[in-house]
Amino acid sequence: LGVLRDAMRKRSLQAFIIPSSDAHMSEYICEADMQREFISGFTGSNGTAVVTTNKAALWTDGRYFLQASQQLSSDWTLMKSGLPDTPSISKWLLGELSSGSSVGFEGSKNSYGSYKKWKKELSKDKENHLELISVSPDFFDSCWPDRPSYPKNPVFVHPLKYSGQPTSEKLANARKEMEKKKAELLVVSALDEIAWLLNIRGSDISYNPVALSYVIVTPEEVFWFIAPHKLSDEVREHLKDLNITYKGYEELFTVLRDMSGRRVWVDPACSNSAIYQEIPEEFRISDHSPLSIPKAIKNEVEQQGLRDSCLRDSAAIVEYLAWLEHQLKEGAKITEFEGSMKLLEFRQKQDRFVDVSFATISGSGPNGAIIHYHATQDHCSIIDHKNLYLCDSGAQYYDGTTDVTRTVHYLEPTAHEKRCFTRVLQGHIDLASTIFPKGTEGRMLDPIARLPLWKDGLEYRHGTGHGVGSFLNVHEPPTLISSSAGNRGAYFSNPFKPGMTVTIEPGYYEDGAFGIRIENDYLITEAETPNHFEDLPFYTFENLTWVPIQPSLVNSSLLSTVQRKWLNEYNQRCKEKLAPLLSDELAIDYVTRNTLPIE
């Protein structure tokens, strides 16, 4: 903090804002962009740090309240976003700084939406206003002398047998949307959109198979801004007929200046402020990317790939849970970290496995209450068979991406734990069983999963579900099931459509005691209904995840007849679907015992 404050003084800055994102507004970022983590010590994926000459504060959401409180030093104040008494960043700054003070931010690391919001809020009161100052990307270098270098990993082709649609078709569709908007250029900044559009994948960012680059699409050609050493002959051959011009990653701004005077479509949620401000307002078309929703709607090939990869992944999870149960019964001492590594071993045996899709959350007892807990070799606990154990994990396969959570208990759970688990299960079942009309958005569905918990005065501070990519980001915009949908950057309000993939993951967490979450991946499909009101289509959720839900954790007296039928049928289908994939006796026995019907 002292070094940063020295740099601030040299630039006459009284405050500096440090976000979690990179130049592409990514959720997960490479090590070279982890400025907020470096300065604060907080490792969560979402948060904004603000440093003044004498104070430091960090804003984060409910998923990370407990984690941030443990990781932040006494130099920092935790600001719990979303709570009524928590001031916004702008309000806090206005209260801390004298009028006319300068607030620094790095334009290439903040979205234009954030910049515009802060500028408006900080300057609206002439009697008490602050000036927002953009600094160059090298401003932070002096504070971080051993900053990691940016990755140099090669990209590779994502073939048609997995992508299901050639790049030429995707470009043609994007250009049709450009024509409607009278856009002459489309700037694509979101890394997953670039990977999807060009049918390529990379490994520049942990867990997400993407490559650091930008794309500009014109009516006739494509400019791809990427380090040339990342391009193999195979990749160039794959794209040879698309009239692509390759440029260095840092040449984006030069090309934008050379093309000045054209109407440019930019997505304010995915484009950084520096890009946005490079385009004169009279030539700027500000709207959601035309690639966002087409990417989220999986084609038939991608849908089948997700079905197949989710089933293989379910088998790996079952093998792990069976192994863990056996080890604990034998008296073995298994740490949360060792558990996550063993789960990785089981996944690595599955066909088409590439990597995990995020850092496994392996939390025993109190650690399960830390919503995005991450056990490391040096900082973890023993998995206690007397406590609830929460395991949230996912994988990247060439044919799909997965995200699954199971909460288990290997002895006798308390009546309170069973009641809480059952309320979470009821919320999951009720939402997964919902049939809804065309035009329904995620924010409308979110309360369905919470209603059973609300009956007992329970709640959880995270969304109920998020989109899932096809061998892409495990958190895929814009699909979201959350009361806050429509106000989260790239996650914007949009009706659910067949082909979208989404998780359902209600939970409940008691600090210092336990955490519960039940998460499956789902595909939105057309529902069969006895009536068709004004020919209105109705949709529902097709389950993709096949990991049994532990019957011994369920208080069956709380279940309705419909809920009990759903659980019994689901567990029976898990047994049937997993049977051809399991040969390990422990796993077969685990599935047999955990799919017995509940009376």
C-alpha positions in Angstrom: 0.0 0.0 0.0 2.8 2.4 0.8 4.4 2.0 -2.7 1.0 2.6 -4.3 0.4 5.7 -2.3 3.9 7.0 -3.3 2.9 6.5 -6.9 -0.4 8.3 -6.3 1.3 11.2 -4.7 3.6 11.6 -7.8 0.5 11.8 -10.0 -1.4 14.1 -7.5 -4.1 11.4 -7.0 -6.0 11.3 -3.7 -7.5 7.9 -4.4 -7.1 5.0 -6.8 -9.6 2.4 -7.9 -8.4 -1.2 -8.6 -11.0 -3.6 -10.2 -10.8 -7.4 -10.5 -10.9 -7.5 -14.3 -8.5 -7.4 -17.2 -8.6 -5.4 -20.5 -11.4 -7.7 -21.7 -13.6 -7.4 -18.6 -13.1 -11.1 -17.9 -14.2 -12.7 -14.6 -11.2 -15.0 -14.5 -7.9 -13.3 -15.4 -4.3 -14.3 -15.9 -1.7 -13.7 -13.1 -0.3 -10.6 -14.8 -3.7 -8.8 -14.4 -4.3 -9.7 -10.7 -3.6 -6.2 -9.4 -6.4 -6.2 -6.9 -5.4 -9.5 -5.4 -1.7 -8.3 -5.2 -2.6 -5.1 -3.4 -5.3 -6.5 -1.1 -4.5 -10.2 -0.5 -8.1 -11.1 -1.3 -8.3 -13.9 -3.9 -12.0 -13.9 -4.8 -13.0 -13.5 -8.4 -15.1 -10.4 -7.8 -14.2 -7.3 -5.9 -13.1 -3.7 -6.3 -10.4 -2.1 -4.1 -10.2 1.6 -3.4 -7.1 3.1 -1.8 -6.9 6.7 -0.5 -3.9 8.4 1.1 -4.9 7.0 4.5 -7.5 4.3 4.0 -8.2 1.2 2.0 -11.5 -0.5 1.3 -12.7 -3.5 -0.7 -16.2 -4.0 -2.1 -17.3 -7.6 -2.8 -20.6 -9.5 -3.0 -22.2 -12.0 -0.6 -20.4 -15.0 -2.0 -17.2 -13.6 -0.5 -18.1 -11.9 2.7 -16.6 -14.6 4.9 -13.6 -15.2 2.7 -12.7 -11.5 2.4 -13.1 -11.0 6.2 -10.5 -13.8 6.7 -8.0 -12.6 3.9 -8.0 -8.9 4.4 -5.5 -7.4 6.8 -6.3 -4.8 9.4 -5.3 -2.1 6.9 -8.5 -2.8 4.9 -12.2 -2.2 5.5 -14.6 -4.8 4.0 -17.5 -3.2 2.2 -20.4 -5.8 1.8 -22.0 -4.9 -1.5 -25.7 -5.3 -1.7 -26.4 -4.6 2.0 -28.5 -1.6 2.8 -25.9 0.1 5.0 -23.0 -0.3 2.6 -22.2 2.8 0.6 -21.4 2.7 -3.0 -17.8 3.4 -4.1 -18.8 6.9 -5.3 -20.6 7.8 -2.1 -17.7 6.5 0.1 -15.2 8.5 -1.9 -17.3 11.7 -1.7 -17.4 11.3 2.1 -13.7 10.6 2.4 -12.1 13.2 0.0 -12.3 16.9 -0.1 -14.1 18.5 -3.1 -11.9 18.7 -6.2 -9.7 15.8 -5.3 -8.5 13.4 -8.1 -9.5 9.8 -8.3 -7.3 7.6 -10.5 -8.3 4.6 -12.5 -6.8 2.5 -15.3 -9.0 2.9 -18.4 -7.9 -0.5 -19.9 -9.0 -2.4 -16.7 -12.4 -0.7 -16.1 -15.5 -1.0 -18.3 -16.9 2.1 -19.8 -20.1 1.4 -17.9 -18.2 1.7 -14.6 -16.4 4.8 -15.8 -19.6 6.5 -16.9 -21.3 5.6 -13.6 -18.5 6.9 -11.5 -18.0 10.1 -13.5 -21.7 10.9 -13.2 -21.9 10.2 -9.5 -18.7 12.0 -8.6 -19.4 15.2 -10.5 -23.1 15.7 -10.1 -22.8 17.9 -7.0 -20.8 21.1 -7.8 -20.3 21.8 -4.1 -18.8 18.4 -3.5 -17.3 16.8 -6.6 -14.3 14.7 -7.5 -12.3 14.4 -10.7 -11.9 11.0 -12.4 -8.4 10.7 -13.9 -7.4 7.9 -16.3 -3.8 6.6 -15.9 -1.8 4.5 -18.4 -1.5 0.8 -18.1 2.1 1.0 -16.8 1.0 3.1 -13.7 0.8 0.0 -11.5 4.1 -1.5 -12.7 6.2 0.5 -10.1 4.0 -1.0 -7.3 4.5 -4.5 -8.6 8.2 -4.9 -9.7 8.0 -8.7 -9.9 4.7 -8.7 -11.9 4.3 -12.0 -13.9 4.6 -11.7 -17.7 1.6 -12.2 -19.9 1.2 -15.8 -21.2 2.5 -16.9 -24.6 0.5 -20.1 -25.0 -0.5 -21.1 -28.5 -4.1 -21.3 -29.7 -5.6 -24.4 -31.3 -8.5 -25.2 -33.5 -11.9 -26.2 -32.0 -13.1 -28.5 -34.8 -16.6 -28.7 -36.4 -17.3 -32.0 -34.7 -17.4 -30.1 -31.4 -18.4 -26.6 -32.4 -21.3 -27.6 -34.7 -21.2 -24.4 -36.8 -18.4 -23.1 -39.1 -16.9 -19.6 -38.5 -18.2 -18.5 -41.9 -21.8 -18.9 -40.8 -21.2 -17.1 -37.5 -19.6 -14.2 -39.3 -22.4 -14.0 -41.8 -25.0 -13.9 -38.9 -23.0 -11.2 -37.1 -22.7 -9.1 -40.3 -26.5 -9.3 -40.7 -26.9 -7.8 -37.2 -24.3 -5.2 -38.1 -26.3 -4.2 -41.2 -29.4 -3.8 -39.1 -27.5 -1.4 -36.8 -25.8 0.3 -39.7 -22.5 -0.6 -38.1 -19.3 -0.6 -40.2 -17.1 -2.1 -37.5 -17.8 -4.5 -34.7 -15.2 -4.6 -31.9 -15.2 -7.9 -30.1 -13.4 -7.8 -26.7 -14.9 -10.7 -24.7 -12.4 -13.5 -24.9 -15.1 -16.3 -25.0 -16.9 -14.5 -27.8 -13.7 -14.4 -29.9 -13.0 -18.1 -29.2 -16.6 -19.0 -30.1 -16.6 -16.9 -33.3 -13.3 -18.2 -34.7 -13.8 -21.7 -33.5 -10.4 -21.6 -31.7 -9.5 -22.2 -28.1 -6.5 -21.2 -25.9 -5.0 -21.5 -22.4 -4.0 -18.0 -21.5 -6.3 -17.9 -18.5 -6.6 -20.6 -15.9 -9.8 -22.7 -16.3 -11.1 -20.8 -19.3 -9.9 -22.1 -22.8 -9.5 -18.6 -24.3 -6.6 -16.6 -25.8 -5.8 -12.9 -25.1 -6.8 -11.1 -28.3 -9.2 -8.7 -29.9 -11.3 -8.9 -33.1 -12.7 -6.3 -35.4 -15.3 -7.4 -37.9 -16.1 -5.3 -41.0 -18.6 -6.2 -43.8 -15.7 -7.6 -45.8 -12.9 -8.7 -43.5 -11.8 -9.6 -40.0 -8.9 -8.2 -38.0 -7.5 -10.5 -35.3 -5.2 -8.8 -32.8 -3.1 -11.5 -31.3 0.6 -12.2 -30.6 1.8 -13.9 -33.8 3.8 -16.6 -32.1 0.4 -18.0 -30.8 -0.7 -18.9 -34.3 0.2 -22.3 -35.7 0.0 -23.3 -39.3 -3.1 -25.4 -38.5 -4.9 -22.3 -37.1 -4.0 -20.2 -40.1 -5.2 -23.0 -42.4 -8.4 -23.3 -40.4 -9.1 -19.6 -41.0 -7.6 -19.2 -44.5 -10.8 -18.5 -46.4 -12.2 -15.8 -44.1 -10.2 -12.8 -45.3 -8.5 -12.4 -41.9 -5.7 -9.9 -41.3 -3.5 -10.7 -38.4 -2.3 -7.8 -36.2 -0.3 -7.6 -33.0 -2.3 -7.5 -29.8 -1.2 -3.9 -29.0 -2.2 -2.6 -32.5 -5.9 -2.4 -31.8 -5.9 1.3 -31.0 -3.8 2.1 -34.1 -6.3 0.3 -36.4 -9.2 2.0 -34.7 -7.6 5.4 -35.3 -6.9 4.5 -39.0 -10.6 3.6 -39.4 -11.9 6.7 -37.7 -15.1 8.1 -39.2 -16.8 4.8 -39.4 -19.7 3.7 -37.2 -18.4 1.3 -34.6 -20.4 -1.2 -32.6 -19.0 -1.7 -29.1 -20.4 -3.6 -26.1 -20.2 -1.4 -23.0 -20.1 -4.4 -20.7 -17.2 -6.1 -22.4 -15.2 -3.2 -23.7 -12.8 -1.3 -21.5 -13.1 2.4 -21.1 -9.9 3.1 -23.1 -11.4 1.4 -26.2 -14.8 3.1 -25.7 -13.3 6.5 -25.4 -11.2 6.0 -28.5 -14.4 6.0 -30.6 -16.1 9.4 -30.9 -19.6 9.4 -29.5 -21.2 10.3 -32.8 -19.7 7.2 -34.4 -20.3 4.9 -31.5 -23.1 2.2 -31.4 -23.4 1.1 -27.8 -25.2 -2.2 -27.4 -24.8 -5.8 -26.3 -22.6 -7.8 -28.6 -24.5 -9.6 -31.4 -22.4 -12.7 -30.5 -23.5 -13.0 -26.8 -26.9 -14.7 -27.2 -26.0 -16.9 -30.3 -23.0 -18.2 -28.3 -25.3 -18.9 -25.3 -27.8 -20.9 -27.5 -26.1 -24.2 -28.1 -26.6 -25.9 -31.5 -27.5 -29.6 -31.7 -23.8 -30.7 -31.8 -23.0 -28.6 -28.7 -26.1 -29.9 -26.9 -25.2 -33.5 -27.4 -21.6 -32.7 -26.4 -22.8 -31.3 -23.1 -25.0 -34.3 -22.5 -22.1 -36.6 -23.1 -19.5 -34.6 -21.1 -21.8 -34.1 -18.2 -22.5 -37.8 -17.9 -18.8 -38.7 -18.0 -18.1 -36.0 -15.5 -20.9 -37.4 -13.2 -19.2 -40.8 -13.3 -15.9 -39.2 -12.1 -17.6 -37.4 -9.3 -19.4 -40.5 -8.1 -16.1 -42.4 -8.1 -14.6 -39.7 -6.0 -17.4 -39.5 -3.5 -17.4 -43.4 -3.2 -13.6 -43.4 -2.7 -13.7 -40.6 -0.1 -16.5 -42.4 1.9 -14.4 -45.6 1.9 -11.2 -43.8 3.0 -13.0 -42.0 5.8 -14.6 -45.2 7.0 -11.2 -46.9 7.1 -9.9 -44.1 9.3 -7.8 -42.3 6.8 -7.0 -38.6 7.3 -7.8 -36.9 4.0 -7.4 -33.1 3.6 -9.7 -31.0 1.6 -6.8 -30.3 -0.8 -6.0 -34.0 -1.2 -9.7 -34.6 -1.9 -9.7 -32.1 -4.7 -6.6 -33.6 -6.2 -8.1 -37.1 -6.1 -11.2 -35.8 -7.8 -8.9 -34.4 -10.5 -7.4 -37.9 -10.9 -10.8 -39.4 -11.5 -11.6 -36.7 -14.1 -8.4 -37.1 -15.9 -9.3 -40.7 -16.7 -12.4 -39.5 -18.6 -12.4 -39.2 -22.4 -11.8 -35.7 -23.8 -10.8 -34.2 -20.5 -8.8 -31.0 -20.8 -8.8 -29.2 -17.4 -10.9 -28.2 -14.5 -13.3 -25.4 -15.2 -12.6 -23.5 -11.9 -10.7 -24.1 -8.7 -12.5 -27.0 -6.8 -14.4 -25.9 -3.7 -13.7 -28.7 -1.3 -15.0 -27.6 2.1 -15.6 -29.7 5.2 -17.8 -28.4 8.0 -17.2 -24.6 8.6 -15.2 -24.3 5.4 -18.3 -25.3 3.5 -19.9 -22.1 4.6 -17.3 -20.0 2.7 -19.2 -19.9 -0.6 -16.1 -19.8 -2.8 -13.7 -21.5 -0.5 -10.4 -22.7 -2.0 -8.3 -25.3 -0.2 -4.6 -25.2 -0.9 -1.9 -27.6 0.2 -0.7 -25.3 2.9 -4.1 -23.9 4.0 -6.8 -26.6 4.4 -8.5 -28.8 6.9 -9.0 -32.5 7.3 -12.3 -33.8 5.9 -14.3 -34.7 9.0 -16.7 -37.5 8.4 -18.8 -36.1 11.4 -19.4 -32.9 9.4 -21.2 -32.0 6.2 -18.8 -31.9 3.2 -19.5 -29.6 0.3 -17.8 -30.2 -3.1 -18.3 -27.8 -5.9 -16.3 -28.6 -9.0 -16.3 -28.6 -12.8 -14.3 -29.7 -15.8 -13.5 -28.6 -19.3 -13.9 -31.4 -21.9 -13.4 -30.9 -25.7 -17.2 -31.5 -26.0 -18.5 -29.5 -23.0 -18.1 -27.7 -19.8 -19.5 -28.8 -16.4 -20.2 -27.4 -13.0 -21.6 -29.6 -10.2 -22.1 -29.3 -6.4 -22.9 -32.1 -4.0 -23.2 -31.9 -0.2 -22.8 -35.2 1.6 -22.5 -36.6 5.1 -20.8 -39.9 5.8 -22.3 -40.4 9.3 -25.5 -39.2 10.9 -26.4 -35.6 10.2 -28.2 -33.6 12.8 -31.9 -32.9 12.5 -31.1 -29.2 11.8 -28.7 -30.2 9.0 -31.2 -32.5 7.4 -33.9 -29.8 7.6 -31.7 -27.2 6.0 -30.5 -29.7 3.3 -34.1 -30.6 2.5 -35.2 -27.0 2.1 -32.3 -26.4 -0.4 -33.3 -29.6 -2.2 -36.9 -28.5 -2.4 -35.8 -25.2 -3.9 -33.8 -27.1 -6.5 -36.5 -29.5 -7.4 -39.2 -26.8 -7.6 -37.2 -24.7 -10.0 -35.9 -27.7 -12.1 -39.6 -28.8 -12.5 -40.8 -25.4 -13.6 -42.5 -24.9 -16.9 -42.5 -21.3 -18.0 -43.7 -19.3 -21.1 -41.5 -17.8 -23.8 -40.3 -14.4 -22.7 -39.5 -15.5 -19.1 -36.2 -14.1 -17.7 -34.0 -15.5 -15.0 -34.8 -12.9 -12.5 -38.5 -14.1 -12.7 -37.5 -17.7 -11.8 -35.0 -16.9 -9.0 -37.6 -16.7 -6.2 -38.9 -20.2 -7.0 -35.7 -21.8 -5.6 -35.8 -19.6 -2.5 -39.4 -20.1 -1.4 -38.8 -23.4 0.5 -35.9 -21.8 2.4 -37.9 -18.6 3.2 -40.5 -20.8 4.9 -37.8 -21.5 7.6 -36.3 -18.0 7.6 -33.3 -19.2 5.5 -31.6 -17.4 2.6 -28.4 -17.5 0.5 -26.4 -14.5 -0.8 -25.7 -15.7 -4.4 -27.5 -16.1 -7.6 -29.5 -19.3 -8.2 -27.9 -20.1 -11.6 -25.6 -19.0 -14.3 -24.9 -19.9 -18.0 -22.4 -22.6 -18.8 -20.3 -22.5 -22.0 -19.5 -25.3 -24.5 -15.8 -25.9 -23.8 -15.8 -22.3 -22.8 -16.3 -20.2 -19.7 -18.0 -22.0 -16.8 -19.8 -18.7 -16.1 -21.2 -17.7 -19.4 -23.0 -14.4 -20.0 -25.7 -13.4 -20.5 -27.7 -16.3 -19.0 -28.4 -15.8 -15.3 -30.9 -16.8 -12.7 -30.7 -14.1 -10.1 -32.8 -11.3 -8.7 -30.0 -8.9 -9.8 -30.1 -10.1 -13.4 -30.1 -7.1 -15.7 -27.6 -5.2 -13.6 -24.4 -7.2 -13.8 -22.4 -6.1 -16.8 -22.4 -8.8 -19.4 -25.2 -10.6 -17.6 -28.1 -8.6 -19.0 -31.9 -9.2 -19.0 -32.8 -11.5 -21.8 -35.6 -14.1 -22.1 -34.5 -17.7 -21.8 -34.5 -19.6 -25.1 -34.2 -23.3 -26.0 -30.5 -24.4 -26.3 -29.3 -22.2 -23.4 -27.5 -24.0 -20.6 -27.8 -22.9 -17.0 -27.0 -24.2 -13.5 -29.6 -24.5 -10.7 -27.7 -24.1 -7.4 -29.6 -23.0 -4.3 -27.8 -23.2 -1.0 -27.7 -22.4 2.6 -24.6 -21.4 4.8 -24.1 -21.1 8.5 -20.9 -19.3 9.3 -18.6 -21.4 11.5 -20.8 -24.5 11.0 -21.5 -25.8 7.5 -22.5 -25.0 4.0 -25.1 -26.7 1.7 -25.4 -26.4 -2.0 -27.0 -28.7 -4.6 -26.1 -27.8 -8.2 -26.9 -29.4 -11.6 -26.4 -28.3 -15.1 -29.5 -28.0 -17.2 -30.4 -27.4 -20.9 -33.5 -25.2 -21.6 -35.8 -27.2 -23.9 -39.4 -26.9 -25.2 -42.0 -28.3 -22.8 -44.8 -30.6 -23.7 -48.0 -29.0 -22.3 -51.7 -30.1 -22.7 -52.6 -26.7 -23.9 -51.0 -24.1 -26.2 -52.3 -20.6 -25.2 -52.3 -18.5 -28.3 -49.6 -20.8 -29.7 -47.3 -19.5 -27.0 -44.3 -21.8 -26.6 -43.5 -23.1 -23.1 -40.0 -24.1 -21.9 -38.5 -26.3 -19.1 -35.2 -27.7 -17.9 -33.6 -30.9 -19.2 -31.2 -32.3 -16.6 -27.6 -32.9 -17.7 -26.0 -33.9 -14.4 -26.3 -37.5 -13.0 -24.8 -37.6 -9.5 -27.2 -39.1 -6.9 -28.6 -36.8 -4.2 -27.9 -38.5 -0.8 -31.2 -39.8 0.6 -29.8 -40.0 4.2 -29.6 -36.2 4.2 -33.3 -35.7 3.4 -36.1 -35.1 5.9 -38.8 -36.9 3.8 -41.6 -35.5 5.9 -41.0 -32.1 4.4 -41.3 -33.3 0.8 -44.5 -33.1 -1.1 -45.6 -36.0 -3.1 -44.4 -34.3 -6.3 -41.0 -33.5 -4.8 -40.6 -37.1 -3.5 -41.4 -38.5 -6.9 -38.9 -36.2 -8.6 -36.1 -37.2 -6.2 -36.8 -40.9 -6.5 -37.0 -40.8 -10.3 -33.9 -38.6 -10.5 -31.8 -41.0 -8.4 -33.1 -44.0 -10.3 -32.1 -42.4 -13.6 -28.7 -41.6 -12.2 -28.3 -45.3 -11.4 -29.4 -46.3 -14.9 -27.2 -43.8 -16.8 -24.1 -44.4 -14.7 -24.2 -48.1 -14.9 -22.4 -48.5 -18.2 -19.7 -46.1 -17.1 -18.8 -47.6 -13.7 -16.7 -50.7 -13.2 -15.3 -49.8 -9.7 -17.1 -51.8 -7.0 -16.9 -49.0 -4.5 -18.6 -46.6 -7.0 -21.3 -49.2 -8.0 -22.1 -49.8 -4.3 -22.2 -46.1 -3.6 -24.7 -45.5 -6.4 -26.8 -48.5 -5.3 -27.1 -47.3 -1.7 -27.7 -43.6 -2.6 -30.4 -44.2 -5.2 -32.8 -46.2 -2.9 -36.2 -44.7 -3.0 -37.5 -42.5 -0.2 -40.8 -43.5 1.2 
